[in-house]
Amino acid sequence: MSDPKVASDPKLASDPKLDKTMSATFASQRRKDDHIDLCHRGDVTLEGDRGLWSDLSLVHNAMPELHMSSMSLKTSLWGQTEIDAPLMLTGMTGGTEKATLVNRGLSQVCAHLNIPFGLGSQRIMTKDPSLVDSFKVRQYAPNVVLLSNIGVNQLREMGPEAAQRLCDEVESDALAIHLNPAMEFIQPGDEADRDFRGGYEAIRLAVKMIDRPVIVKECGCGLSPKVISRLIDQGVQFVDVSGVGGTSWVKLEALRATQDGEHSREARLGMLLADWGIPTAAAVMLASSLPVKVIASGGITNALEATKALALGADIVGMARPALQTFLDAFERHGEDHAIESTIEFLDELIYGMRSITALHGVTSHKQLRHLPRVIGPRLLAWRSIEHS
Ligand SMILES: Cc1cc2nc3c(=O)[nH]c(=O)nc-3n(C[C@H](O)[C@H](O)[C@H](O)COP(=O)(O)O)c2cc1C
């Protein structure tokens, strides 16, 4: 997508300082659109059950003894914020025309279902403040529970006051701070961060100074109990484990680093590490024993996986790519209104499944699932060995 400002204003384009900012913004925009396109159509997941969901069996109750009218999946995240189902769309995008369409559409989907919606990284706003509009969804979804998003490295560089301003500008309810060190090694040198120091301190300051809840999330490689424990020491009360099993950002960056079939060293490392990280089911199981609210994401594609995540102790379940694909497929067929309706139907069916599977345990709330017996297979059980490490 071309940058209209560079194209239309020759004076701006001839200032070398502005030129540099413009080209940095343009490169970021291209990256954002690449991410959307690859997540829509690219081969960015892994074969097989990488999330380890098949290693967990739930126990059927043939006599549920309940009426579905007494069933409630309502839950609260923080304070008085009540949502209608333990489900959210996690952060994806912003900063381009296509991203604007996605944020506008998916925020309305979430508002309709009364579930939270995550914006993608707002770093691009710091490069070009005019791109804020691509993140501003309040006019379309005034009451949606909205999450801002920034990477831990950018947070460290900008400090908590600037992060607070990013939240204020889009009127978000909470800030998600993303961690993605594995992906950084696969990105080309000029795009990637190589300094991973000072993250805990940056998060400690953010929790202390930002006037809304702070969630720390991975992006598909999982959070270990050791990292979560240290985050809790910084005051963090919410984590999104985002484990292995869904979108592999390492694989995605490896695909981007492969030009005309030529594999760079980053691309080769990306293919080697495509399934690097902690399977989502294991990450949820381990996180749930810690004093923190847990969002289970990374490869949640259906109601059974979602309900298994809740049974393992997740407070809510998160999804990114499957909702994006549903939205974009429908958009290409019949436009924006159809895309919104189709994505609502897709998520509604997911919630219907979660309600039904919860009922098949003989309980009226997903919150009771975690206290019921379940059968854990050897691959998932093996992860218990790092529980207190
Ligand atoms: C197109 C796309 C863009 C994403 N961009 C971001 C981002 O900017 N910030 C972030 O925290 N996570 C980002 N993610 C990661 C997701 O929030 C999620 O953690 C990850 O994709 C795993 O979930 P999934 O398997 O349901 O896709 C993005 C995901 C997608 C599909």
The ligand as an SDF file (V2000), in Angstrom:
LIG
                    3D

 31 33  0  0  0  0  0  0  0  0999 V2000
   -2.4880  -10.6360   11.8600 C   0  0  0  0  0  0  0  0  0  0  0  0
   -2.0180  -10.7540   13.2880 C   0  0  0  0  0  0  0  0  0  0  0  0
   -1.2800   -9.7150   13.8290 C   0  0  0  0  0  0  0  0  0  0  0  0
   -0.8340   -9.7700   15.1690 C   0  0  0  0  0  0  0  0  0  0  0  0
   -0.2170   -8.6790   15.7260 N   0  0  0  0  0  0  0  0  0  0  0  0
   -0.0130   -8.6600   17.0720 C   0  0  0  0  0  0  0  0  0  0  0  0
    0.3790   -7.4580   17.7270 C   0  0  0  0  0  0  0  0  0  0  0  0
    0.5430   -6.4100   17.0990 O   0  0  0  0  0  0  0  0  0  0  0  0
    0.5530   -7.4910   19.0790 N   0  0  0  0  0  0  0  0  0  0  0  0
    0.3580   -8.6430   19.7940 C   0  0  0  0  0  0  0  0  0  0  0  0
    0.4690   -8.6120   21.0230 O   0  0  0  0  0  0  0  0  0  0  0  0
    0.0140   -9.7780   19.2010 N   0  0  0  0  0  0  0  0  0  0  0  0
   -0.1980   -9.8290   17.8710 C   0  0  0  0  0  0  0  0  0  0  0  0
   -0.6370  -10.9820   17.2770 N   0  0  0  0  0  0  0  0  0  0  0  0
   -0.6000  -12.2460   18.0470 C   0  0  0  0  0  0  0  0  0  0  0  0
   -1.9360  -12.6860   18.5740 C   0  0  0  0  0  0  0  0  0  0  0  0
   -2.4690  -11.7520   19.4840 O   0  0  0  0  0  0  0  0  0  0  0  0
   -1.8330  -14.0840   19.2520 C   0  0  0  0  0  0  0  0  0  0  0  0
   -1.0650  -13.9730   20.4260 O   0  0  0  0  0  0  0  0  0  0  0  0
   -1.2180  -15.1440   18.3670 C   0  0  0  0  0  0  0  0  0  0  0  0
   -1.5240  -14.9510   16.9910 O   0  0  0  0  0  0  0  0  0  0  0  0
   -1.7020  -16.5500   18.7420 C   0  0  0  0  0  0  0  0  0  0  0  0
   -3.0910  -16.6780   18.6450 O   0  0  0  0  0  0  0  0  0  0  0  0
   -3.8130  -17.4570   17.4100 P   0  0  0  0  0  0  0  0  0  0  0  0
   -3.1530  -18.8120   17.3180 O   0  0  0  0  0  0  0  0  0  0  0  0
   -5.2620  -17.5110   17.8020 O   0  0  0  0  0  0  0  0  0  0  0  0
   -3.5700  -16.6290   16.1820 O   0  0  0  0  0  0  0  0  0  0  0  0
   -1.1010  -10.9450   15.9530 C   0  0  0  0  0  0  0  0  0  0  0  0
   -1.8330  -11.9900   15.3860 C   0  0  0  0  0  0  0  0  0  0  0  0
   -2.3080  -11.9090   14.0790 C   0  0  0  0  0  0  0  0  0  0  0  0
   -3.0990  -13.0610   13.5200 C   0  0  0  0  0  0  0  0  0  0  0  0
  1  2  1  0
  2  3  1  0
  2 30  2  0
  3  4  2  0
  4  5  1  0
  4 28  1  0
  5  6  2  0
  6  7  1  0
  6 13  1  0
  7  8  2  0
  7  9  1  0
  9 10  1  0
 10 11  2  0
 10 12  1  0
 12 13  2  0
 13 14  1  0
 14 15  1  0
 14 28  1  0
 15 16  1  0
 16 17  1  0
 16 18  1  0
 18 19  1  0
 18 20  1  0
 20 21  1  0
 20 22  1  0
 22 23  1  0
 23 24  1  0
 24 25  2  0
 24 26  1  0
 24 27  1  0
 28 29  2  0
 29 30  1  0
 30 31  1  0
M  END
$$$$
